[in-house]
Amino acid sequence: MKSEIKFNAARDALDCINKWRSWLKNERRYSEHTLDAYGRDLAEFFAFFDKPLNLAKLGKLDVRDFHAYLAARAAKHLEKSSIAREISAVKNFFKWLDRSDIVKNSAISVISSPRKPKILPKALDIDETFDVLKNAAALQNTKNPDDAYWMSLRDKAVFILLYGCGLRISEALNLNCGDLDNKDFMRIVGKGQKTRIVPLLPAVIEAVEAYKQECPYKMRKGEALFLGARGERLSPRIIQRRLEKIRAELGLPNTVTPHALRHSFATHLLAEGTDLRSIQELLGHASLTTTQRYTDVEIEHLHKEYEKADLLKD
């Protein structure tokens, strides 16, 4: 169990912190995990100062105060991504104070996050992808052969959804019975409760229907589509472990995760000439910049292919 978050804040500032966290939860619809992370990040900021901060002091903090805080955090050898998230939380709080006409402090605007290293999505090539999908259909090691069969069909259906529709694992496992009834497309609620329309391939429908026919549990419209051994909604960890076994059997790297199938969906579409805007809509990316990472993946792939053919050697 996580410890309670304590803020080195005066009563008026603490009251605003609670209102800000409530706003993040109810208005911005942040997940419990993100809410907890933002709360702890802001607590670290308040803890840096010797005396509890009140609203008046928050308004008087200058650039030197913010830089001193960042220097102290950097001295702890934190990851750049962690520091960037902390800065994001602090700036979010000050922006909320400003918009709420509670505290205005322009000094916070000059604070920038450390540049994070560019991480390219890890995609499988087409042959590797289909090897994973075929292997998912193989019977799992279990004492009950009947369970092995329907579970293998379930896992295959999930993997085909991740690759064939570019879904996040959470999006696939949050599907309910009836969500795929249209046969042509489905409506997905992604990050930030944003809705997008995703076309359905016949192979996706066939895989899901095959699983539903063999699943021993009665499925009701509006309830979980993918079920675990006891009939509960399937846990992401089950699918992650299944893919871990598959990649070990196929000799694939640790980068082959359920999310890698989503990356592969985007990368393979790009290789076939699909425009970035369309891929952005299919993936549900808020920014085209996020989608543009796949151009780097494709360029990197082409570079390797040229090297294989000795075309880049003198």
SVG drawing of the C-alpha trace seen along z (x, -y; Angstrom):
<svg xmlns="http://www.w3.org/2000/svg" viewBox="-26 -38 61 70">
<polyline fill="none" stroke="black" stroke-width="0.4" points="0.0,0.0 1.3,-3.4 2.0,-5.9 -0.2,-9.0 1.0,-12.1 1.9,-14.9 2.4,-18.5 4.7,-21.0 2.0,-23.6 0.1,-26.2 -3.6,-25.8 -4.6,-28.1 -2.2,-26.4 -3.2,-22.9 -6.9,-23.8 -5.9,-24.8 -3.9,-21.6 -6.9,-19.5 -9.1,-21.5 -6.5,-21.1 -6.3,-17.3 -10.1,-17.1 -10.1,-19.1 -7.6,-16.7 -9.8,-13.8 -13.2,-15.1 -12.6,-17.5 -9.4,-16.2 -10.3,-12.6 -6.7,-11.6 -6.2,-8.0 -5.6,-7.1 -2.0,-6.2 -1.4,-9.7 -3.2,-11.5 -1.0,-9.7 2.2,-10.5 1.3,-14.2 0.4,-14.5 3.8,-13.0 5.7,-15.2 4.0,-18.3 4.8,-17.2 8.5,-16.9 8.4,-20.5 6.8,-21.8 9.2,-19.6 12.2,-21.4 11.4,-24.6 12.2,-24.8 9.0,-26.4 5.4,-25.6 4.5,-27.6 1.3,-29.6 -0.3,-31.2 1.5,-34.6 4.9,-32.8 3.9,-30.8 3.3,-34.1 6.6,-35.5 8.9,-32.6 11.3,-33.7 13.4,-32.0 16.3,-31.4 13.9,-29.4 12.7,-27.2 16.2,-26.7 17.4,-25.8 14.6,-23.2 15.6,-21.7 19.2,-21.6 18.4,-19.7 16.3,-17.2 19.1,-16.7 21.6,-16.2 19.7,-13.1 20.6,-11.6 16.9,-11.1 16.0,-10.0 15.3,-12.8 11.8,-11.4 11.2,-11.6 12.3,-15.2 10.3,-16.1 7.2,-14.6 7.8,-16.5 8.1,-19.8 4.9,-19.0 3.1,-18.5 4.4,-21.7 3.6,-23.7 0.2,-22.2 -0.5,-23.3 0.7,-26.9 -1.3,-27.1 -4.4,-26.0 -3.8,-28.6 -3.4,-31.3 -6.5,-30.3 -8.5,-30.2 -7.2,-33.8 -5.7,-32.6 -2.0,-33.0 -0.1,-34.4 3.6,-33.7 5.3,-34.3 8.6,-32.9 7.3,-29.4 7.1,-29.9 10.8,-30.1 11.3,-26.6 11.7,-24.0 11.9,-20.2 15.2,-18.4 15.3,-17.0 14.4,-13.3 16.3,-10.9 14.5,-10.0 13.1,-6.5 11.9,-4.9 9.0,-2.4 10.2,1.2 8.3,2.9 8.4,6.4 8.9,7.2 5.9,8.8 7.3,12.4 7.9,12.0 4.5,10.6 2.7,13.5 5.0,16.0 3.7,14.5 0.1,14.7 0.5,18.3 2.2,19.2 -0.6,17.6 -3.0,20.2 -0.9,23.1 -2.3,24.9 -0.9,23.6 0.6,25.9 -2.2,26.6 -3.7,29.6 -7.1,29.1 -7.0,29.5 -10.4,27.8 -9.1,24.7 -6.0,24.8 -8.1,24.6 -10.4,21.7 -7.6,19.7 -5.4,20.1 -8.2,18.8 -8.7,15.9 -5.0,15.0 -4.9,15.2 -7.9,12.9 -6.4,10.3 -3.1,10.3 -4.9,9.9 -6.8,7.0 -3.6,5.3 -1.9,5.8 -5.0,5.6 -6.5,2.6 -3.5,0.9 -5.1,1.0 -3.4,0.5 -3.7,3.6 -6.0,1.7 -8.3,0.8 -8.5,4.4 -9.2,5.8 -11.8,3.1 -13.9,4.2 -17.4,5.6 -19.7,8.0 -21.5,6.1 -18.7,3.7 -17.8,5.6 -21.3,6.2 -21.1,3.7 -18.6,6.0 -17.2,3.0 -15.8,0.7 -15.8,0.3 -15.7,-2.7 -12.7,-2.8 -12.4,-5.0 -8.7,-5.7 -6.5,-7.9 -8.2,-11.0 -11.6,-9.4 -11.1,-10.3 -13.2,-8.3 -12.0,-7.1 -13.4,-4.9 -11.3,-1.8 -12.1,0.3 -12.5,4.1 -10.7,6.6 -12.5,9.9 -9.6,11.7 -10.3,9.8 -14.0,10.7 -13.2,14.3 -10.6,14.6 -13.0,13.0 -16.0,15.2 -13.9,18.4 -12.9,17.5 -16.6,16.6 -17.8,19.9 -15.4,21.9 -15.4,19.8 -17.1,21.8 -18.7,18.7 -21.9,17.1 -21.3,13.8 -23.8,10.9 -24.0,7.8 -22.2,4.9 -20.0,7.2 -16.4,8.1 -15.5,9.7 -12.2,11.3 -12.4,13.4 -9.9,15.1 -9.9,18.6 -12.5,17.8 -14.8,15.8 -13.5,12.4 -12.4,9.7 -9.0,10.7 -5.9,9.1 -3.3,7.4 -0.6,9.4 -2.0,12.7 -1.5,11.4 1.9,10.0 3.1,13.3 1.7,15.2 3.8,13.0 6.8,13.4 6.6,17.2 6.0,16.8 9.0,14.5 11.2,17.0 10.1,19.8 10.7,17.8 14.0,16.3 12.7,12.7 14.1,9.8 12.5,8.5 11.2,5.5 8.5,7.7 5.6,6.7 1.8,6.4 2.5,2.7 5.0,3.7 2.2,5.2 0.5,1.7 3.8,0.2 4.1,2.8 0.5,2.0 1.6,-1.6 5.0,-0.9 3.7,1.6 0.9,-0.8 3.5,-3.5 5.7,-1.1 2.6,-0.4 2.2,-4.1 -0.5,-5.1 -0.4,-8.8 0.6,-10.0 -2.8,-11.7 -4.7,-8.5 -2.3,-6.6 -2.7,-9.3 -6.5,-8.9 -6.3,-5.1 -3.9,-5.2 -5.8,-7.9 -2.7,-10.1 -3.5,-13.7 -0.5,-15.1 0.9,-14.3 4.4,-14.7 3.8,-11.4 2.9,-9.6 5.9,-11.1 8.1,-8.8 7.2,-6.0 8.9,-7.8 12.1,-7.4 11.4,-3.8 10.9,-3.2 14.0,-5.1 16.0,-3.1 14.6,0.1 15.4,-0.9 19.0,-1.8 19.4,1.7 18.1,3.2 20.6,1.2 23.4,2.3 22.4,6.0 22.6,5.4 26.1,3.8 24.7,0.7 26.1,-1.7 29.6,-0.3 32.4,-1.8"/>
</svg>
